[in-house]
Amino acid sequence: MQVDIMTKVVLPLALFIIMFGMGLGLKKKDFGALFISPKALSIGLSCQLLLLPCVAFLLAVSFNLPAELAIGLILVACCPGGVTSNLYTYLFKGDVALSISLTTIATFISPFTLPIIMHFAMEMFSVPGHEFQLPIVKTIVQMLVITLLPVSLGMLFNHYRSHISKKLEPLTRSFSSIFLIIIVIAIIHKNSEQMIGFFASSGIATFTLNVSTLLLGLLIAKMSGLSNKQQMSIAVEVGLQNGTLAILIASTLMNNPTIAIPGATYSLFMFVTGYAFCALFKLQNNRQALQLIKDKP
């Protein structure tokens, strides 16, 4: 996959704006899930930080992916949820506070967990004469700069200029979704001759990661006795990761555009599967609610 000004300059700038926009939408009350729903929050974080990488490792081995694509798949799983998960949770009336809390806390934790897990993945999937390297300390610092710095700046701006941030936040949220679509389309166009091969090599694995984690997140939340809104939020947070961040890390920090391929294919799938999942989940809940009303004497 080719790397050009889009992935070297435009993508980092766009991700900064996206993360800054996330910070603009954060207030102290958004962290209420820490105290109101500690059970839901701990389950969601456990699924994101532990379950996701484990599923990705299992799929990489099961599908016998080439080393770079296996590492790319695990990279996607190590990224926190993005604004897309918050948007879908909002549109389909899930627990928005829980969704935002999960996204934000995972964003604050991932700069420390991602380099360690990726270092292990690179050692596991390296082949003689083709080793991969990712300096842990340097990567942690870079991750802090591209994720926590813009989020923190957005939160500060929101605190001191709340009247302006109220106007900017919806614009940055719209920009986030639109730009992710644009960057994926640009990657497809730039590598149109190779895209069939990309999907053939990693498409099934990324699709399986996407769908299986959506369903596993829902199953674990349901078995834990959480409310329907919390079940949706956790499923979406676990099933929809920050594909933009995965593409950026692979293309710039790792300087290996092939590792970005799973991030690109995953981003294409998650918009469709995420929307379909939320729509079906809401439809099922509505049917159950109507049935309860009918069954009342």
Rosetta blueprint (number, residue, H / E / L):
1 M L
2 Q L
3 V L
4 D L
5 I H
6 M H
7 T H
8 K H
9 V H
10 V H
11 L H
12 P H
13 L H
14 A H
15 L H
16 F H
17 I H
18 I H
19 M H
20 F H
21 G H
22 M H
23 G H
24 L H
25 G L
26 L L
27 K L
28 K H
29 K H
30 D H
31 F H
32 G H
33 A H
34 L H
35 F H
36 I H
37 S L
38 P H
39 K H
40 A H
41 L H
42 S H
43 I H
44 G H
45 L H
46 S H
47 C H
48 Q H
49 L H
50 L H
51 L H
52 L H
53 P H
54 C H
55 V H
56 A H
57 F H
58 L H
59 L H
60 A H
61 V H
62 S H
63 F L
64 N L
65 L L
66 P L
67 A H
68 E H
69 L H
70 A H
71 I H
72 G H
73 L H
74 I H
75 L H
76 V H
77 A H
78 C H
79 C L
80 P L
81 G E
82 G L
83 V H
84 T H
85 S H
86 N H
87 L H
88 Y H
89 T H
90 Y H
91 L H
92 F L
93 K L
94 G L
95 D L
96 V H
97 A H
98 L H
99 S H
100 I H
101 S H
102 L H
103 T H
104 T H
105 I H
106 A H
107 T H
108 F H
109 I H
110 S H
111 P H
112 F H
113 T H
114 L H
115 P H
116 I H
117 I H
118 M H
119 H H
120 F H
121 A H
122 M H
123 E H
124 M H
125 F H
126 S L
127 V E
128 P L
129 G L
130 H E
131 E L
132 F L
133 Q L
134 L L
135 P L
136 I H
137 V H
138 K H
139 T H
140 I H
141 V H
142 Q H
143 M H
144 L H
145 V H
146 I H
147 T H
148 L H
149 L H
150 P H
151 V H
152 S H
153 L H
154 G H
155 M H
156 L H
157 F H
158 N H
159 H H
160 Y H
161 R L
162 S H
163 H H
164 I H
165 S H
166 K H
167 K H
168 L H
169 E H
170 P H
171 L H
172 T H
173 R H
174 S H
175 F H
176 S H
177 S H
178 I H
179 F H
180 L H
181 I H
182 I H
183 I H
184 V H
185 I H
186 A H
187 I H
188 I H
189 H H
190 K H
191 N L
192 S H
193 E H
194 Q H
195 M H
196 I H
197 G H
198 F H
199 F H
200 A H
201 S H
202 S H
203 G H
204 I H
205 A H
206 T H
207 F H
208 T H
209 L H
210 N H
211 V H
212 S H
213 T H
214 L H
215 L H
216 L H
217 G H
218 L H
219 L H
220 I H
221 A H
222 K H
223 M H
224 S L
225 G L
226 L L
227 S L
228 N H
229 K H
230 Q H
231 Q H
232 M H
233 S H
234 I H
235 A H
236 V H
237 E H
238 V H
239 G H
240 L L
241 Q E
242 N L
243 G H
244 T H
245 L H
246 A H
247 I H
248 L H
249 I H
250 A H
251 S H
252 T H
253 L H
254 M L
255 N L
256 N L
257 P H
258 T H
259 I H
260 A H
261 I H
262 P H
263 G H
264 A H
265 T H
266 Y H
267 S H
268 L H
269 F H
270 M H
271 F H
272 V H
273 T H
274 G H
275 Y H
276 A H
277 F H
278 C H
279 A H
280 L H
281 F H
282 K H
283 L H
284 Q H
285 N H
286 N H
287 R H
288 Q H
289 A H
290 L H
291 Q H
292 L H
293 I H
294 K H
295 D H
296 K L
297 P L
